[in-house]
Amino acid sequence: MTHSFSIEYRGNLEACRTEARIVRPSDEPQAALIAIVYDTAQGMVVEYFGSALKNPAAVPGLDAAVTEARAELHHYINRRGENRPKGITRPGLSLWLTERDDETVMGIPHE
């Protein structure tokens, strides 16, 4: 898909979920975040920020970036944070949330 955004996939430890953060190049870090996409039992959720907050459809390429983020999130097997392992540490939770269906964690093969 063609768009000018970067998509960062991260584990949100406080919310216990995997998120796709859609950002654009900016000199001001607070202006870079445009949207966060995540999955819940009720379906995908998109939260908009900055220039996308009032009218996301007016931001060129944003719809394509959101579509890409939604599709990619499906590869994160623990994206909803359900059935969290008991006693898992914060670093362990971070890795667990970023585990993918190709048996990698953050692009590194899981052993």
N, C-alpha and C positions, 0 to 999 in steps of 0.2 A: 504494500500500500504506500501511496505517496503522501507525505506530509512533512512539515518542517519541525516536528516536535521530537524530543527524546522521551523514551519511556523507561522508567526505572522500576524494577520489581523488588519489593522489600517486604520483610516481615515486620508487621506492626505488633510489637510485644504487648503493649497495653490493651489493644483491642483483640489480640490473639487471632490475627488474620494476615493473609498475604495481600499486598496492595500493589497496584500499578499506578505510579505517579507520573502524570504527563506534564512535562516541563518544556519551556522554550528558552532559547538563549536570552539572557538578560543581564545587564550590569547590576541590577538590584535583585538579590536572591528572593526577596518576598514577592517580586513580580513574576518570577520564573514559573511558579506552580500554577497550572491552569486547571487540572482536574485530578481526582483520585478515583480509581475504579477498584471495586472489590466485590466479592461474591458472598451472599448470605443464603440461608435456607429458603428465603423468599425470592431469590434471583439476584442478578447483578445490580449494583448500585453505582451511580456516578455522582460525585460531588464536584461542583464547579467553583472556581476561585478567580479572583482578579477580573480581567477583561471578559472572561467567559461567564461570569456570575449572572449578569443580566440577560444575555442573549447568546447562548453557546452556539447556535446555528450561524451567527454572524462571524465567528472566528474561522477563517479559512483553514481547512485540513483537519480541524478538531474532530469532526465526526469520523474520519478515517483513522485517526489515532485512537479514539475510544473503541472502535471496532477491532482494531489490532490488539489493544490491551485486553479486551474481553476474551478474544480467541486465545491469546497466549496464557492468560490466567488459568484456563482449563487444564494446562499441563502441570500446574502446581497442586500436587495431590492433597496437601493439608491446608489449602488456601482459606478454608472457612474456620480453621482452628478447632474443629470438632474432634472429640476423643483425644484430647491432649494427654500425652503420657504423664502419669503421676510422678512427682518428684523431679521433673525435668528442670534443668537450670536455665537461666536467661540465655546464655550462649547456645545451649542445646535447643531451646525453643526457637531461637532465630534460625538455626540450621533446619530444624524440623519444618518450619513454615515455608522454607525455600526449597524443599525437596520436590523434585520433578518426576514425571512419569517415565522419563528415560533413565532413571536411577542416578541422576546427578543432583548435586546441591551446589547452587551458585556456579554451575558450569563444570564442576569437578566431579568425577565419578564417585559414587557413594560406595564405601567399602563396608 
